[in-house]
Amino acid sequence: MRETFMKERPILPLLASMALPMVLSMLVNSLYNIVDSFFVAQISEAAMTALSLVYPVQNFINAVAIGFGVGINAVISIALGAGDRRRADAAATHGMALSALHGLILTLASIAVMPLFLARFTTDPAVIQMGLAYSKTAFSFSVIIMLGLSFEKIFQAVGRMKVTMAALLTGCVSNILLDPVLIFGLGPFPELGISGAALATGIGQALTLLVYLAAYRLIPIPVRLRRDCLRPDATLDRKLYGVGVPAILNLALPSLLISVLNGLLSVYSQSYVVILGIYYKLQTFLYLPASGIVQGMRPLIGYNYGAGERGRVRQLYNATLCASGIIMAFGTVVCLLWAEPLMGLFTSQPDTIQAGGTALRIICAGFVISSVSVTSSGALEGLGKGAQSLVISLCRYVVVILPAAFLLCRTIGPDGVWHAFWITEAVTAAAAFWVYRRTVNSSSIN
C-alpha cells in the first residue's frame, strides 16, 4: 500500500477507514477496563478501593508509553509526508530503543514507590496489601507495554490500522477471558485474587506485542527498524521528546488530578473514592472511542501537514470534531438515563450507588463540549505542536479543575467535585479553540 493515499483519498472515507478500526479497538479495550473492574469488585469493596488507588500510577505508566508513542507517530508521519524515509526509519528505531529504556526505569521506580503512595490515601491494611499485590504484578510488564505501544504508533503512522486493531483485540479479549479464570481460580488454575487481574492484564499486553512482532516480520511497511539508525542523533531525539513529553504530560495529568481529588473526597468517605474510581473506569468506554477517532486523524494530519496540504488539515480537524461530538452526546444520554445501574455493576452498597448516580449525572453535563479540547489536543500533536497541546491539558487537569474542586467541595460538599468537571470542560473548550486557531494561523494552516 502506498502511503500517499493519505493525501489522495476523500476526507470522510479516509478518516473513516483510519478511525473505525481504532474505534472498535478502543471500545473493546474500554470493555476490558469495565469487565476487569467488575470482577475485582466481586472480591470486595476493599479490592475495588485498592484498584482505584493504584490507577493513577498505572495510568502514568501508560501515559509515558502512549505519549512518547505520539512523538514517534508525529515525527514518522511528517517525515513520510515530506518523502524522507530515512528520517522515518531513524525515528522508529530511536523511539523503540528509548521506549525500552523508559519501561525498565518505570518498572523499578513504580514498584519501589507504591508502599508510600498507598499509605498517603488509606490506613486500611487490607487495601494496602491488595494494592501492593496488584501493582507488583502489573508494573512488572512495563517494558512490554512500552514496546507494544511503540509498535502501535509505528503501524498507525503508516496507515496500517487493521494491524493495530488485530493486536489490540487479541490482548483485550485474552484479558477479558483470563480475568475470571485467574482471579477466582477456575479449572486447574489457582485462585490469585486481585493479583490474577494484574496477571491477566500482563498476559494480554504480551500477546499484543507478539501480534505486532509477527505483523512486522510478515507485512511490508515503508518504515523499518534499522541497526545503522541507532547512531546518536540529538536533533532527532529532541524532536521525539519535544512532541512526546507534552503528550506524556497530557496523559499523565489525570493521574495527578485523581490523586488530588482522592485526597479531597477521602475526607468525607472512602465511598467517594470508590465512586471516582468507578467513574474513570466508565468514562473510558466513552472517551476511548473518541480517542480512536483522534488516533485515526493524527497520522493523517501529520502526513498532510508534511506534504503541504493545508486545506486537508482543516477538513480533517472539522470532521473529527463532529464525530467526537456525536460520541459524547451518546455518552451523555446513557449517563442521564442509566446512572444508577452503571454504578451498580461495581458496588452493591446502596448509598454508594445513589451518590454515584448523582455524580455521573452532574459530570456528564460537560461531555459534549469536551470534544473541542480532545480534538484540538490530538490535532496539535499530529502537527508536532506538543507544547500547545500541553497548554490545553494543563487547563483541563490542573489550572481550572483543581482550584474549582477545592473551592466547591468546601462550599457544597463532595458534590462540588463533580460540578468542577463540567465547569472545567466549558472553560477549557474556549481555551482549546483559541489555542488551536492561533497555532494554525501562525503556521499558515488555514
Buried (B, 14 or more C-beta within 10 A) or exposed (E): EEBEBBBEBEBEEBBBBBBBBBBBBBBBBBBBBBBBBBBBBBBBBBBBBBBBBBBBBBBBBBBBBBBBBBBBBBBBBBBBBBEBBEBBBBBBBBBBBBBBEBBEBBBEBBBEEBEEBBEEBBEBEEBBBBBBBBBBBBBBBBBBBBBBBBBBBBBBBBBBBBBBBBBBBBBBBBBBBBBBBBBBBEEEBEEBBBBBBBBBBBBBBBBBBBBBBEBBEEEEBBBBBEEEBEEEBEEBBEBBBBBBBBBBBBBBBBBBBBBBBBEBBBEBBBBBBBBBBBBBBBBBBBBBBBBBBBBBBBBBBBBBBBBEBBEBBBBBBEBBBEBBBEBBEBBBEBBEEEBBEBBBBBBEBEEBBEBBBBBBBBBBBBBBBBBBBBBBBBBBBBBBBBEBBBBBBBBBBBBBBBEBBBEBBEEEEBBBBBBBBBBBBBBBBEBBBEBBEEBBEEBEBE
